[in-house]
Amino acid sequence: MTATETIIHGKWVIPVEPHDVVYENYAVVIKDGKIIETIDSAKALQKYTGQNHIHKSKHAILPGFINCHCHSPMSLLRGYADDLALMDWLQHYIWPAEKKWVSESFVFDGSCLAIAEMLRSGVTCFNDMYFFPHITAKAAVQTGMRSVIGLPIITFANPWASDEDDCFAKNVEIFNAFQQEPLLTFTMAPHSIYATSEAGIMRVAEFADQHNLPIHMHVHETDDEVQQSLQTTKQRPLARLHKMNITSSRLLAVHMTQVNEADHEIIAASGSHIIHCPSSNLKLASGFCPAQRFVQAGVNVAFGTDGAASNNNLDMLEELQLASILAKAVANEPTAIDAAQTLRMATYNGAQALGLGEMTGSLEVGKAADIIAIDLEQLESQPVYHPVSQIVYTASREQVTDVWVNGKHLLADRQLTTLDEHELIAKAKQWGDKIS
C-alpha cells in the first residue's frame, strides 16, 4: 500500500474537468498539498494508507469556488448605504466613508471577516481590489487562503496613496515583498477608465507585460460610465482600452453590463475574460451581462461577488444560481448556462482567468488540493437526481461543511480552523459602532 496524507471520501466526486462528469462513491487522494489520484473509494482503501481518512458519505466533493472580483475590506461597510445608484452610492457615501475610516487596521479586520465568510461559502481563492493591498495579502497568508491581490491604480488621492505615481511606487514594493508566498499572486488593478488616467493604464500594461500579470478592471459597469466616456472622448470605454492595446488575454473585464455589437466583437476577438457579478449588478440596477452570448462566442466567463457593501454578501452559491437563471432570462433561452457550465464558470474558468489554470480550478492529478464538501442530504436538497443541478439551483452556503486549500483543512464541519469566529464578530461590531 502507498502512504499518503489525506483521503477524502464522498458520495459524489465532481472533478469539473473532465466536464460534466460525476463519480459516485469516490475518493480524492492528497499528498504534499496536491491531488495524486481520484479513485473509487473501495479501491482507495486497498491502495492507500492515509494519516487522515475523511468520510463524507452525504456530500459532494468538488473544487473550491474562485471569486474573481471582490473588495474584501468592504465587508465592514456591509449595509452602510443601500438602495442607491452606483455613482450616488460611491460619491456621496462610500468614498467619504473610506476617506474617514479606511486604514491598515480597517483593511486587516475587514479582510479577515471577508475571508471567513468566503471560506464558509466554499471559496478557496479570491481576487481582490482595494487600498492597502499588502494588508489584505497579510490576512490571506496568515489564514492559509489562496489569494490574487490586485495592485490598485487610482488617479485621485485616497487613504492609501496620494496619486497614481504613489500607487505605482507602493505597488512595486508590495509586489517584490511577497514573491516567496506560494498561495499568493497578483494582478494589476486600475480601478476603471474614469478613475485611472490613460497614462496610468498604459503604465499598468507595461508592468503587466513585464511580469506576466493579469489586468483586473471595472469595465462597462453602468450606462453612466459609457455615456460619460462618449461625452468626453466620443468613444466607449472598451473601445478606448482596445485602442491602448489593453484588450487581450490579460484583461479581466469586470461587469460588462453595457454591451453593443462592437464591444462583443472586441471581447471575442481579443481573448479577454469576463467577470460576471450578477448580484451586485442587479442590486445597483447596473444592467445585465449577456453571459450566454459571450460563452457562445468562446469567451471565458467567470464569476465574482463584488464587495459586501454592494452585494451584500460574498456567497458564491448565490452567484451561481443567479447567474444561471439570469442568463436564461436575458437570452430568452431555458438551456442557457446550464448547471454544469455554471459550476465550471465558478471553478475552472475562474482559475483560467487568473492565470492559475495549471494550479487549481478542478480535481485533476497534480493540481493543488483546493477542495470543498457540500452536504446534499439536507431536507432542502432532497431528493437528489442530479448533484450538479442540486448544487447550482438549491444548495445554500450553510451546506458547505469543509474546505481545504492546498490540502490544509481551513473549514472543518463548519468550524474555521485558522480564524476565530467570535473575535471576527466582535471586531466587526466595534467598527460598526464607530462608523454608524
URUR-V153809 format. One record per helix or strand of 3 or more residues. SS is the DSSP state (~ for helix, > for strand). FROM is the first residue (numbers start at 1). LEN is the number of residues. If there is no record, write none. Layout:
# URUR-V153809
ss	from	len
SS	FROM	LEN
SS	FROM	LEN
This chain:
# URUR-V153809
ss	from	len
>	2	13
>	23	9
>	34	7
~	41	7
>	48	16
>	65	6
~	72	6
~	86	16
~	104	16
>	123	7
~	133	11
>	146	8
~	164	14
>	184	7
~	198	14
>	214	6
~	223	11
~	237	7
>	251	5
~	261	10
>	273	4
~	278	6
~	291	6
>	301	3
~	316	16
~	339	8
~	348	6
>	371	5
~	379	3
~	387	7
~	397	3
>	400	6
>	408	5
~	421	15
